[in-house]
């Protein structure tokens, strides 16, 4: 993805971020371009989501053989499937003519088939069939050269993460101390069926950072969520951030699960 020059993309200059660096009481928010500029969003797709570990599914969604999930990350379509006891991810693109291999979650009959020319791939990404090529293959055609393009896949807490960048640290390094902080919830033991009836999807006409910022601040609770504020008071909240690539807010504990910063 081509990057805009710095003159047309002031956010690529250090001064653009100067206002958010000081302590909270003297800092200012991001400039409007961070929420509304399409070029800024394109930069985010490549430089942020294109390099980060992104949670895209629950491992239980891939518990049965033949299940294929389709997810969008950083503007790219990704396939997720299970091969034996290992989860795998690939770009959702046939190596022949670039056709999208699947447009939605589905069950497959053992192989991933392209709807255009029926090239077929194993759940390990190997090209296992190319119609008519078998009868008179070109002298330089080697199926091993035409595997699906792999995407890094790791799991934590029953959540499947993907990453495009080979230089990004492993997921356990990326998360830092977050697994230890959330260990008491035993997320690995949760079943997908436990979540049915408790999930919902919303199509929100807003930049993703507005949603994150709204969730991460609790100043609005007494007026927007008055009932919630009765049991989750403003003064009970604090910043939740550690050495890993995460941040947010939480409330003081209601159990014996204690940490030094609580």
Backbone as CSV, one residue per row, in Angstrom:
resi,resn,N_x,N_y,N_z,CA_x,CA_y,CA_z,C_x,C_y,C_z
1,UNK,0.854,-1.189,0.000,0.000,0.000,0.000,0.891,1.240,0.000
2,UNK,0.728,2.129,-0.961,1.541,3.329,-1.057,1.232,4.277,0.091
3,UNK,2.278,4.871,0.645,2.121,5.801,1.751,2.101,7.231,1.241
4,UNK,1.248,8.092,1.794,1.236,9.493,1.375,2.498,10.189,1.849
5,UNK,3.016,11.162,1.076,4.197,11.902,1.516,3.898,12.675,2.790
6,UNK,4.944,12.968,3.559,4.761,13.636,4.847,4.048,14.972,4.707
7,UNK,4.307,15.694,3.602,3.660,16.995,3.423,2.150,16.852,3.347
8,UNK,1.689,15.758,2.769,0.252,15.528,2.659,-0.278,14.703,3.819
9,UNK,0.625,14.266,4.678,0.245,13.431,5.823,0.985,13.932,7.055
10,UNK,0.542,15.043,7.647,1.264,15.633,8.782,1.396,14.699,9.971
11,UNK,0.535,13.690,10.057,0.623,12.752,11.177,1.879,11.886,11.125
12,UNK,2.591,11.940,9.993,3.838,11.192,9.891,5.026,12.005,10.395
13,UNK,4.747,13.212,10.867,5.778,14.056,11.463,5.626,14.045,12.979
14,UNK,6.728,14.050,13.739,6.655,13.966,15.207,5.783,15.036,15.844
15,UNK,5.780,16.244,15.279,5.025,17.329,15.890,3.531,17.089,15.954
16,UNK,3.015,16.259,15.069,1.581,15.976,15.044,1.124,15.350,16.354
17,UNK,2.021,14.601,16.997,1.656,13.844,18.192,2.066,14.524,19.489
18,UNK,2.680,15.697,19.384,3.222,16.345,20.579,2.164,16.599,21.643
19,UNK,0.962,16.945,21.235,-0.069,17.300,22.199,-0.557,16.155,23.059
20,UNK,-0.411,14.915,22.588,-0.923,13.787,23.372,0.140,13.169,24.270
21,UNK,1.389,13.650,24.199,2.477,13.049,24.966,2.518,13.453,26.435
22,UNK,2.127,14.684,26.794,2.223,15.077,28.210,1.290,14.264,29.104
23,UNK,1.358,14.534,30.407,0.459,13.898,31.358,-0.990,14.248,31.007
24,UNK,-1.904,13.448,31.491,-3.304,13.583,31.105,-3.836,14.991,31.332
25,UNK,-3.508,15.591,32.461,-4.099,16.889,32.808,-3.609,18.037,31.928
26,UNK,-2.533,17.825,31.158,-2.057,18.889,30.273,-2.038,18.470,28.803
27,UNK,-2.455,17.252,28.516,-2.459,16.764,27.133,-3.724,17.206,26.402
28,UNK,-3.691,17.075,25.097,-4.871,17.342,24.275,-5.166,16.091,23.451
29,UNK,-6.361,16.038,22.875,-6.741,14.880,22.080,-6.115,14.892,20.701
30,UNK,-6.376,13.840,19.955,-5.876,13.753,18.594,-6.536,14.806,17.703
31,UNK,-5.833,15.191,16.662,-6.381,16.139,15.690,-7.522,15.480,14.914
32,UNK,-8.458,16.283,14.387,-9.594,15.720,13.643,-9.199,14.771,12.516
33,UNK,-8.043,15.015,11.898,-7.616,14.153,10.788,-7.494,12.698,11.214
34,UNK,-7.179,12.471,12.478,-7.011,11.099,12.963,-8.308,10.313,12.921
35,UNK,-9.426,11.010,12.867,-10.732,10.353,12.881,-11.456,10.417,11.536
36,UNK,-11.058,11.349,10.679,-11.857,11.589,9.474,-11.086,11.520,8.164
37,UNK,-9.767,11.541,8.218,-8.980,11.577,6.990,-8.782,10.160,6.450
38,UNK,-9.186,9.930,5.206,-9.063,8.594,4.616,-7.608,8.177,4.461
39,UNK,-6.728,9.129,4.202,-5.311,8.802,4.077,-4.735,8.376,5.422
40,UNK,-5.217,9.002,6.494,-4.787,8.601,7.836,-5.211,7.155,8.100
41,UNK,-6.445,6.837,7.738,-6.949,5.481,7.944,-6.150,4.470,7.124
42,UNK,-5.780,4.837,5.900,-4.969,3.946,5.069,-3.608,3.704,5.710
43,UNK,-3.029,4.751,6.289,-1.765,4.607,7.002,-1.927,3.665,8.196
44,UNK,-3.033,3.818,8.917,-3.294,2.934,10.058,-3.386,1.481,9.622
45,UNK,-4.074,1.246,8.522,-4.235,-0.119,8.038,-2.877,-0.770,7.791
46,UNK,-1.969,-0.017,7.168,-0.663,-0.572,6.825,0.294,-0.598,8.007
47,UNK,0.365,0.506,8.753,1.402,0.647,9.772,0.980,0.140,11.147
48,UNK,-0.315,0.065,11.395,-0.796,-0.404,12.694,-1.380,-1.811,12.577
49,UNK,-2.520,-1.926,11.929,-3.172,-3.235,11.829,-2.384,-4.205,10.951
50,UNK,-1.611,-3.676,10.008,-0.802,-4.548,9.163,0.382,-5.144,9.886
51,UNK,0.716,-4.626,11.074,1.861,-5.127,11.837,1.475,-5.742,13.174
52,UNK,0.273,-5.459,13.632,-0.143,-5.876,14.971,-0.706,-7.290,14.977
53,UNK,-0.779,-7.871,16.176,-1.567,-9.078,16.397,-3.011,-8.638,16.603
54,UNK,-3.917,-9.187,15.822,-5.321,-8.794,15.868,-6.188,-9.999,16.193
55,UNK,-7.019,-9.877,17.235,-7.952,-10.942,17.581,-9.084,-11.003,16.571
56,UNK,-9.316,-12.181,15.985,-10.286,-12.277,14.893,-11.358,-13.342,15.097
57,UNK,-11.157,-14.269,16.031,-12.124,-15.359,16.188,-11.895,-16.042,17.526
58,UNK,-12.812,-16.927,17.880,-12.641,-17.796,19.037,-12.170,-19.157,18.551
59,UNK,-11.230,-19.742,19.275,-10.689,-21.038,18.863,-11.780,-22.094,18.749
60,UNK,-12.811,-21.991,19.588,-13.901,-22.963,19.536,-14.665,-22.923,18.215
61,UNK,-14.584,-21.799,17.519,-15.243,-21.715,16.220,-14.582,-22.629,15.188
62,UNK,-13.353,-23.049,15.485,-12.616,-23.923,14.578,-12.376,-25.288,15.202
63,UNK,-13.241,-25.683,16.100,-13.038,-26.942,16.823,-13.310,-28.168,15.962
64,UNK,-14.166,-28.041,14.953,-14.483,-29.219,14.145,-13.765,-29.168,12.795
65,UNK,-13.341,-30.317,12.292,-12.647,-30.363,11.001,-13.537,-29.832,9.880
66,UNK,-12.911,-29.184,8.916,-13.647,-28.701,7.760,-14.282,-27.341,7.924
67,UNK,-14.116,-26.724,9.085,-14.686,-25.393,9.283,-13.723,-24.355,8.726
68,UNK,-14.257,-23.400,7.976,-13.461,-22.346,7.364,-14.055,-21.003,7.752
69,UNK,-13.231,-20.131,8.316,-13.679,-18.798,8.709,-13.049,-17.756,7.797
70,UNK,-13.796,-16.702,7.512,-13.310,-15.592,6.693,-13.326,-14.331,7.544
71,UNK,-12.193,-13.665,7.628,-12.089,-12.448,8.423,-11.366,-11.365,7.626
72,UNK,-11.658,-10.115,7.955,-11.008,-8.978,7.305,-10.086,-8.296,8.308
73,UNK,-8.825,-8.155,7.944,-7.829,-7.521,8.808,-6.974,-6.585,7.957
74,UNK,-6.886,-5.339,8.368,-6.058,-4.351,7.663,-6.398,-4.279,6.179
75,UNK,-7.681,-4.409,5.862,-8.109,-4.325,4.480,-7.845,-5.569,3.659
76,UNK,-7.388,-6.635,4.307,-7.116,-7.892,3.611,-8.061,-8.974,4.125
77,UNK,-8.471,-9.860,3.213,-9.330,-10.979,3.595,-8.461,-12.173,3.964
78,UNK,-8.786,-12.798,5.090,-7.981,-13.891,5.635,-8.852,-15.125,5.831
79,UNK,-8.295,-16.293,5.511,-8.944,-17.573,5.778,-8.344,-18.195,7.026
80,UNK,-9.190,-18.767,7.868,-8.743,-19.499,9.048,-9.334,-20.896,9.000
81,UNK,-8.517,-21.891,9.290,-9.011,-23.259,9.301,-8.150,-24.091,10.243
82,UNK,-8.531,-25.332,10.416,-7.782,-26.251,11.272,-7.190,-27.356,10.412
83,UNK,-5.904,-27.626,10.644,-5.227,-28.731,9.979,-4.653,-29.626,11.065
84,UNK,-5.325,-30.748,11.330,-4.923,-31.596,12.442,-5.161,-30.879,13.752
85,UNK,-4.118,-30.752,14.565,-4.254,-30.063,15.848,-3.732,-28.635,15.785
86,UNK,-3.547,-28.116,14.596,-2.979,-26.780,14.421,-3.931,-25.871,13.660
87,UNK,-4.056,-24.635,14.137,-4.830,-23.627,13.412,-3.925,-22.948,12.391
88,UNK,-4.480,-22.678,11.230,-3.698,-22.046,10.165,-4.470,-20.878,9.560
89,UNK,-3.710,-19.928,9.034,-4.305,-18.782,8.374,-3.643,-18.536,7.032
90,UNK,-4.415,-18.066,6.074,-3.916,-17.784,4.728,-4.618,-16.545,4.177
91,UNK,-3.962,-15.871,3.253,-4.654,-14.829,2.508,-5.753,-15.491,1.686
92,UNK,-6.910,-14.850,1.646,-8.077,-15.411,0.965,-8.002,-15.125,-0.533
93,UNK,-6.960,-15.654,-1.162,-6.700,-15.367,-2.569,-6.138,-16.597,-3.260
94,UNK,-6.764,-17.017,-4.340,-6.237,-18.136,-5.120,-4.933,-17.712,-5.789
95,UNK,-3.957,-18.599,-5.783,-2.658,-18.266,-6.364,-2.686,-18.252,-7.891
96,UNK,-3.774,-18.680,-8.488,-3.861,-18.736,-9.948,-4.186,-17.369,-10.544
97,UNK,-5.390,-16.866,-10.250,-5.821,-15.587,-10.813,-6.288,-14.608,-9.747
98,UNK,-6.021,-14.924,-8.488,-6.344,-13.992,-7.415,-7.787,-13.980,-6.977
99,UNK,-8.562,-14.978,-7.371,-9.971,-15.029,-6.984,-10.118,-15.256,-5.485
100,UNK,-11.111,-14.612,-4.888,-11.413,-14.846,-3.477,-11.927,-16.278,-3.318
101,UNK,-11.322,-17.018,-2.400,-11.651,-18.434,-2.248,-12.958,-18.667,-1.509
102,UNK,-13.296,-17.799,-0.589,-14.554,-17.906,0.161,-14.996,-16.507,0.540
103,UNK,-16.304,-16.283,0.556,-16.810,-14.951,0.900,-17.510,-14.912,2.249
104,UNK,-17.598,-16.065,2.924,-18.234,-16.128,4.239,-17.817,-17.419,4.929
105,UNK,-18.037,-17.487,6.239,-17.749,-18.709,6.983,-18.505,-19.878,6.356
106,UNK,-17.867,-21.039,6.294,-18.509,-22.189,5.667,-17.820,-23.478,6.101
107,UNK,-18.397,-24.592,5.716,-17.788,-25.903,5.909,-17.270,-26.381,4.559
108,UNK,-16.081,-26.979,4.561,-15.475,-27.432,3.311,-15.314,-28.952,3.331
109,UNK,-15.338,-29.582,2.157,-15.232,-31.042,2.070,-13.785,-31.523,2.047
110,UNK,-12.982,-31.047,2.973,-11.602,-31.517,3.048,-10.590,-30.636,2.360
111,UNK,-10.978,-29.912,1.303,-10.057,-29.025,0.602,-10.714,-27.668,0.389
112,UNK,-9.870,-26.677,0.156,-10.340,-25.325,-0.136,-10.321,-25.164,-1.652
113,UNK,-11.490,-25.000,-2.263,-11.589,-24.948,-3.720,-11.872,-23.531,-4.215
114,UNK,-11.141,-23.135,-5.226,-11.401,-21.853,-5.873,-12.659,-21.980,-6.730
115,UNK,-13.592,-21.039,-6.628,-14.828,-21.133,-7.418,-14.635,-20.797,-8.895
116,UNK,-13.466,-20.292,-9.254,-13.252,-19.836,-10.632,-12.734,-20.967,-11.531
117,UNK,-11.569,-21.535,-11.199,-10.983,-22.595,-12.023,-10.768,-23.896,-11.253
118,UNK,-11.322,-23.964,-10.049,-11.309,-25.178,-9.237,-9.911,-25.605,-8.795
119,UNK,-8.978,-24.671,-8.734,-7.732,-25.022,-8.062,-8.094,-25.349,-6.619
120,UNK,-7.460,-26.371,-6.071,-7.819,-26.839,-4.732,-6.584,-26.893,-3.843
121,UNK,-6.808,-26.544,-2.579,-5.713,-26.483,-1.614,-6.066,-27.293,-0.377
122,UNK,-5.050,-27.924,0.208,-5.262,-28.623,1.468,-5.386,-27.605,2.590
123,UNK,-5.807,-28.066,3.762,-5.905,-27.153,4.903,-4.529,-26.747,5.417
124,UNK,-3.470,-27.318,4.853,-2.105,-26.876,5.139,-1.635,-25.838,4.124
125,UNK,-2.495,-25.540,3.146,-2.160,-24.538,2.145,-1.514,-25.083,0.888
126,UNK,-1.311,-26.404,0.793,-0.674,-26.993,-0.387,-1.641,-27.026,-1.570
127,UNK,-1.132,-26.755,-2.748,-1.929,-26.917,-3.963,-2.025,-28.410,-4.263
128,UNK,-3.232,-28.950,-4.235,-3.413,-30.394,-4.437,-4.121,-30.718,-5.745
129,UNK,-4.683,-29.725,-6.415,-5.335,-29.973,-7.698,-5.361,-28.697,-8.526
130,UNK,-5.010,-28.853,-9.810,-5.089,-27.761,-10.782,-5.605,-28.382,-12.071
131,UNK,-6.919,-28.363,-12.305,-7.518,-29.052,-13.447,-6.795,-28.773,-14.766
132,UNK,-6.556,-29.850,-15.517,-5.906,-29.868,-16.829,-4.389,-29.709,-16.749
133,UNK,-3.889,-29.189,-15.632,-2.441,-29.079,-15.493,-1.822,-30.460,-15.308
134,UNK,-2.591,-31.396,-14.695,-2.043,-32.716,-14.444,-1.789,-33.477,-15.744
135,UNK,-2.656,-33.277,-16.747,-2.539,-34.015,-18.002,-1.305,-33.602,-18.803
136,UNK,-1.064,-32.313,-18.872,0.098,-31.828,-19.630,0.694,-30.630,-18.904
137,UNK,1.333,-30.887,-17.773,1.858,-29.772,-16.978,2.995,-29.055,-17.690
138,UNK,3.045,-27.735,-17.592,4.195,-27.008,-18.129,5.471,-27.517,-17.470
139,UNK,6.559,-27.464,-18.194,7.813,-28.023,-17.683,8.289,-27.332,-16.415
140,UNK,7.910,-26.078,-16.248,8.384,-25.339,-15.077,7.315,-25.204,-13.995
141,UNK,6.241,-25.985,-14.096,5.155,-25.874,-13.112,5.374,-26.865,-11.983
142,UNK,5.568,-26.334,-10.779,5.736,-27.165,-9.591,4.672,-26.751,-8.582
143,UNK,3.725,-27.622,-8.240,2.667,-27.264,-7.285,3.200,-26.710,-5.970
144,UNK,4.392,-27.127,-5.580,4.962,-26.647,-4.319,5.218,-25.142,-4.343
145,UNK,5.317,-24.584,-5.543,5.564,-23.141,-5.670,4.278,-22.325,-5.575
146,UNK,3.132,-23.005,-5.495,1.856,-22.301,-5.575,0.976,-22.554,-4.350
147,UNK,1.615,-22.621,-3.217,0.880,-22.750,-1.962,0.133,-21.452,-1.659
148,UNK,-0.902,-21.551,-0.846,-1.555,-20.339,-0.356,-0.567,-19.532,0.470
149,UNK,-0.718,-18.216,0.444,0.177,-17.341,1.204,-0.204,-17.422,2.681
150,UNK,0.714,-17.873,3.540,0.367,-18.057,4.953,0.315,-16.748,5.728
151,UNK,-0.453,-16.768,6.787,-0.552,-15.661,7.736,-0.247,-16.231,9.119
152,UNK,0.499,-15.510,9.919,0.825,-15.990,11.269,-0.445,-16.114,12.107
153,UNK,-0.556,-17.217,12.830,-1.711,-17.474,13.686,-1.223,-17.961,15.045
154,UNK,-1.723,-17.354,16.116,-1.464,-17.816,17.476,-2.742,-17.640,18.286
155,UNK,-2.813,-18.329,19.413,-3.993,-18.225,20.268,-3.590,-17.898,21.693
156,UNK,-4.483,-17.229,22.363,-4.374,-17.003,23.806,-5.787,-16.832,24.357
157,UNK,-6.027,-17.452,25.495,-7.320,-17.294,26.146,-8.483,-17.726,25.288
158,UNK,-8.260,-18.688,24.398,-9.327,-19.126,23.514,-9.608,-18.178,22.369
159,UNK,-8.767,-17.158,22.195,-8.932,-16.169,21.127,-7.872,-16.408,20.058
160,UNK,-8.282,-16.370,18.802,-7.368,-16.558,17.681,-6.882,-15.192,17.201
161,UNK,-5.568,-15.037,17.129,-4.952,-13.798,16.663,-4.211,-14.066,15.356
162,UNK,-4.199,-13.080,14.473,-3.430,-13.179,13.236,-2.511,-11.973,13.118
163,UNK,-1.432,-12.154,12.355,-0.465,-11.075,12.135,0.182,-11.281,10.771
164,UNK,0.337,-10.204,10.011,0.945,-10.282,8.683,2.458,-10.085,8.709
165,UNK,2.959,-9.403,9.725,4.357,-8.972,9.746,5.235,-10.009,10.435
166,UNK,6.239,-10.511,9.725,7.133,-11.518,10.295,8.057,-10.929,11.361
167,UNK,8.229,-9.613,11.378,9.121,-8.991,12.349,8.421,-8.642,13.657
168,UNK,7.104,-8.732,13.701,6.371,-8.472,14.937,6.688,-9.567,15.951
169,UNK,6.938,-9.221,17.218,7.259,-10.237,18.227,6.149,-11.275,18.357
170,UNK,6.463,-12.454,18.903,5.430,-13.471,19.138,4.313,-12.926,20.023
171,UNK,3.165,-13.566,19.979,1.992,-13.068,20.690,2.236,-12.954,22.187
172,UNK,2.934,-13.910,22.795,3.135,-13.842,24.242,3.966,-12.630,24.637
173,UNK,4.899,-12.230,23.786,5.682,-11.016,24.044,4.814,-9.787,23.816
174,UNK,4.022,-9.811,22.775,3.139,-8.695,22.423,2.159,-8.382,23.555
175,UNK,1.600,-9.420,24.174,0.594,-9.224,25.222,1.199,-8.817,26.557
176,UNK,2.486,-9.053,26.756,3.115,-8.671,28.016,2.512,-9.390,29.207
177,UNK,2.104,-8.618,30.222,1.568,-9.230,31.446,0.050,-9.408,31.413
178,UNK,-0.587,-9.137,30.275,-2.044,-9.252,30.219,-2.541,-10.663,30.547
179,UNK,-1.924,-11.741,30.038,-2.399,-13.079,30.411,-2.374,-13.321,31.916
180,UNK,-1.339,-12.813,32.582,-1.261,-12.993,34.038,-2.348,-12.194,34.738
181,UNK,-2.617,-11.004,34.263,-3.651,-10.172,34.873,-5.041,-10.800,34.748
182,UNK,-5.274,-11.498,33.646,-6.601,-12.059,33.392,-6.680,-13.554,33.675
183,UNK,-5.650,-14.107,34.301,-5.599,-15.554,34.520,-6.791,-16.071,35.308
184,UNK,-7.290,-15.279,36.260,-8.386,-15.748,37.114,-9.672,-16.003,36.334
185,UNK,-9.806,-15.403,35.156,-11.020,-15.606,34.364,-11.018,-16.944,33.616
186,UNK,-9.861,-17.603,33.538,-9.731,-18.914,32.884,-10.404,-18.928,31.506
187,UNK,-10.013,-17.980,30.694,-10.643,-17.814,29.384,-10.513,-19.053,28.503
188,UNK,-9.449,-19.827,28.693,-9.267,-21.030,27.883,-10.389,-22.037,28.077
189,UNK,-11.090,-21.942,29.203,-12.139,-22.914,29.508,-13.513,-22.486,28.996
190,UNK,-13.625,-21.283,28.499,-14.919,-20.810,28.016,-15.294,-21.535,26.726
191,UNK,-16.560,-21.835,26.583,-17.068,-22.477,25.379,-17.886,-21.478,24.568
192,UNK,-17.862,-21.662,23.264,-18.622,-20.764,22.399,-20.097,-20.782,22.755
193,UNK,-20.601,-21.949,23.153,-22.019,-22.055,23.501,-22.369,-21.194,24.707
194,UNK,-21.363,-20.924,25.561,-21.609,-20.081,26.729,-21.956,-18.653,26.321
195,UNK,-21.577,-18.278,25.107,-21.747,-16.894,24.666,-23.002,-16.690,23.834
196,UNK,-23.622,-17.770,23.393,-24.835,-17.619,22.597,-25.910,-16.895,23.405
197,UNK,-26.597,-15.993,22.759,-27.622,-15.219,23.442,-27.053,-14.014,24.159
198,UNK,-25.713,-13.911,24.207,-25.083,-12.796,24.896,-24.216,-11.980,23.950
199,UNK,-24.294,-12.273,22.666,-23.502,-11.540,21.689,-24.411,-10.756,20.752
200,UNK,-23.876,-9.687,20.225,-24.636,-8.863,19.286,-23.664,-8.147,18.366
201,UNK,-24.115,-7.807,17.175,-23.314,-7.068,16.219,-23.969,-5.719,15.946
202,UNK,-23.135,-4.697,15.875,-23.631,-3.353,15.620,-22.837,-2.730,14.481
203,UNK,-23.522,-2.083,13.578,-22.892,-1.339,12.501,-22.881,0.124,12.926
204,UNK,-21.714,0.612,13.313,-21.595,1.957,13.876,-20.907,2.873,12.871
205,UNK,-21.531,3.982,12.568,-20.965,4.940,11.627,-19.977,5.864,12.307
206,UNK,-18.826,5.315,12.704,-17.819,6.108,13.407,-16.448,5.484,13.209
207,UNK,-15.432,6.288,13.342,-14.071,5.784,13.308,-13.828,4.863,14.498
208,UNK,-13.019,3.840,14.308,-12.811,2.837,15.351,-12.242,3.437,16.634
209,UNK,-11.440,4.509,16.525,-10.833,5.098,17.723,-11.869,5.771,18.610
210,UNK,-12.934,6.288,18.014,-13.999,6.878,18.825,-14.652,5.818,19.704
211,UNK,-14.848,4.623,19.170,-15.433,3.542,19.963,-14.501,3.141,21.095
212,UNK,-13.220,3.011,20.786,-12.245,2.627,21.812,-12.173,3.686,22.900
213,UNK,-12.105,4.942,22.509,-12.002,6.017,23.492,-13.255,6.099,24.350
214,UNK,-14.414,5.891,23.752,-15.651,5.923,24.523,-15.671,4.818,25.577
215,UNK,-15.204,3.631,25.193,-15.180,2.525,26.145,-14.133,2.749,27.236
216,UNK,-13.004,3.354,26.868,-11.894,3.490,27.808,-12.077,4.634,28.800
217,UNK,-13.076,5.479,28.611,-13.316,6.544,29.593,-14.677,6.330,30.255
218,UNK,-14.740,6.650,31.523,-15.948,6.386,32.313,-16.585,7.666,32.832
219,UNK,-16.086,8.817,32.376,-16.603,10.113,32.803,-18.082,10.263,32.449
220,UNK,-18.519,9.590,31.364,-19.889,9.760,30.880,-20.889,8.841,31.577
221,UNK,-20.420,7.915,32.401,-21.317,6.906,32.963,-22.524,7.469,33.713
222,UNK,-22.357,8.436,34.626,-23.514,8.890,35.414,-24.656,9.449,34.574
223,UNK,-24.341,9.979,33.402,-25.376,10.623,32.595,-25.879,9.734,31.453
224,UNK,-25.010,8.940,30.888,-25.401,8.078,29.768,-25.860,6.704,30.251
225,UNK,-25.236,6.207,31.323,-25.577,4.886,31.871,-25.848,5.005,33.377
226,UNK,-26.881,5.731,33.761,-27.108,5.979,35.195,-27.301,4.710,36.019
227,UNK,-27.962,3.696,35.479,-28.146,2.461,36.242,-26.821,1.743,36.450
228,UNK,-26.013,1.688,35.404,-24.697,1.061,35.526,-23.825,1.820,36.515
229,UNK,-23.942,3.152,36.509,-23.108,3.973,37.380,-23.381,3.717,38.860
230,UNK,-24.556,3.166,39.175,-24.871,2.877,40.579,-24.021,1.736,41.135
231,UNK,-23.602,0.825,40.262,-22.785,-0.309,40.715,-21.354,-0.224,40.198
232,UNK,-21.120,0.676,39.267,-19.784,0.869,38.712,-19.497,2.360,38.730
233,UNK,-19.098,2.844,39.895,-18.958,4.282,40.108,-17.727,4.839,39.404
234,UNK,-17.793,6.125,39.085,-16.670,6.778,38.431,-15.404,6.628,39.256
235,UNK,-15.491,6.826,40.559,-14.298,6.799,41.399,-13.707,5.399,41.550
236,UNK,-14.439,4.367,41.110,-13.925,3.003,41.208,-13.059,2.613,40.013
237,UNK,-13.025,3.448,38.986,-12.307,3.101,37.764,-10.868,3.603,37.786
238,UNK,-10.024,2.900,37.063,-8.647,3.348,36.910,-8.078,2.799,35.605
239,UNK,-6.961,3.400,35.190,-6.326,2.986,33.936,-5.764,1.573,34.071
240,UNK,-5.907,0.808,33.010,-5.440,-0.577,32.990,-4.403,-0.687,31.886
241,UNK,-3.139,-0.689,32.261,-2.089,-0.689,31.248,-0.830,-1.292,31.843
242,UNK,-0.134,-2.097,31.051,1.083,-2.738,31.519,2.155,-2.711,30.456
243,UNK,3.145,-3.594,30.553,4.240,-3.596,29.582,3.860,-4.154,28.215
244,UNK,2.701,-4.793,28.093,2.279,-5.329,26.804,1.624,-4.276,25.934
245,UNK,1.230,-4.677,24.735,0.589,-3.759,23.790,-0.913,-3.722,24.042
246,UNK,-1.294,-3.186,25.174,-2.706,-3.067,25.513,-2.893,-1.888,26.448
247,UNK,-4.094,-1.378,26.510,-4.456,-0.360,27.483,-5.967,-0.332,27.573
248,UNK,-6.477,0.219,28.638,-7.913,0.292,28.816,-8.232,0.819,30.191
249,UNK,-9.410,0.487,30.695,-9.795,0.886,32.040,-10.546,-0.257,32.688
250,UNK,-10.484,-0.294,33.989,-11.195,-1.331,34.731,-11.692,-0.739,36.038
251,UNK,-12.398,-1.540,36.819,-12.896,-1.087,38.112,-12.180,-1.830,39.214
252,UNK,-12.285,-1.322,40.420,-11.673,-2.002,41.553,-12.285,-3.387,41.685
253,UNK,-11.510,-4.363,42.140,-11.974,-5.755,42.148,-13.104,-6.007,43.135
254,UNK,-13.898,-7.004,42.821,-14.988,-7.408,43.709,-14.728,-8.808,44.244
255,UNK,-13.492,-9.280,44.122,-13.130,-10.600,44.625,-11.737,-10.528,45.223
256,UNK,-11.192,-11.679,45.555,-9.858,-11.740,46.151,-8.757,-11.689,45.104
257,UNK,-9.125,-11.561,43.836,-8.143,-11.500,42.759,-7.495,-10.116,42.767
258,UNK,-6.367,-9.995,43.446,-5.749,-8.700,43.682,-4.447,-8.550,42.907
259,UNK,-4.133,-7.306,42.556,-2.850,-6.971,41.964,-2.301,-5.766,42.716
260,UNK,-0.984,-5.575,42.620,-0.349,-4.503,43.379,-0.894,-3.127,43.025
261,UNK,-1.327,-2.934,41.777,-1.793,-1.605,41.371,-3.289,-1.424,41.569
262,UNK,-3.949,-2.352,42.273,-5.370,-2.205,42.575,-5.531,-1.578,43.944
